[in-house]
Amino acid sequence: MAGLMTRHGFCSVSCSGRGALRVIGYRVGSGMKRLRSFNTQGFTVVELVTAIALFSILCLLAVPQFLRFAENGNLRSATRDITSDIMNMRETAVSRGAQCSITFDTGANNYTLTTPDGNMTKTPSNVSPDIVITNAGFFGGNPNAITFHPRGTTTNGTLTLRNARGSTATITVNITGRTYAQFNMQ
């Protein structure tokens, strides 16, 4: 061990294997007190355990919110799909000059698109199995069906979807075929 006199006091230098050099500083003044040396090699076990514990607590708080966000996102997606089908059926009725319709079956949780070319059945549970059609109420001959006329007008009414969280989406169709979606998220 060799001693060096520096501008701020006395330092001792020590070598301990494999070419490692450690400098320990001392303060000059009312006595030779050892300066605090900082370990720059990494983290202590206590620091790692604390960081992992904090990260785990944050994850536990975030997971339920993420699940809620995902379930409500599925409801929004199913609502967009049905709204898109309504707009496409209106365009089909106008472009072909023929009457088209969408019939909703709340018991079977599906809806049937009827065009001059035939029928196609869809279900909102394609997006997520927990989404159900709870109510379909339209004016006209069939209270569960929207009828699209060649002029672009439709039968007005509402359709309600619900997911497992109890969130609802209400699709309103006015007589001009314009659709609006209103959400009540839980």
Summary of the structure (lengths in Angstrom):
residues: 186
radius of gyration: 35.3
end to end distance: 70.9
largest distance: 103.3
contacts: 499
relative contact order: 0.12
helix: 30%
strand: 37%
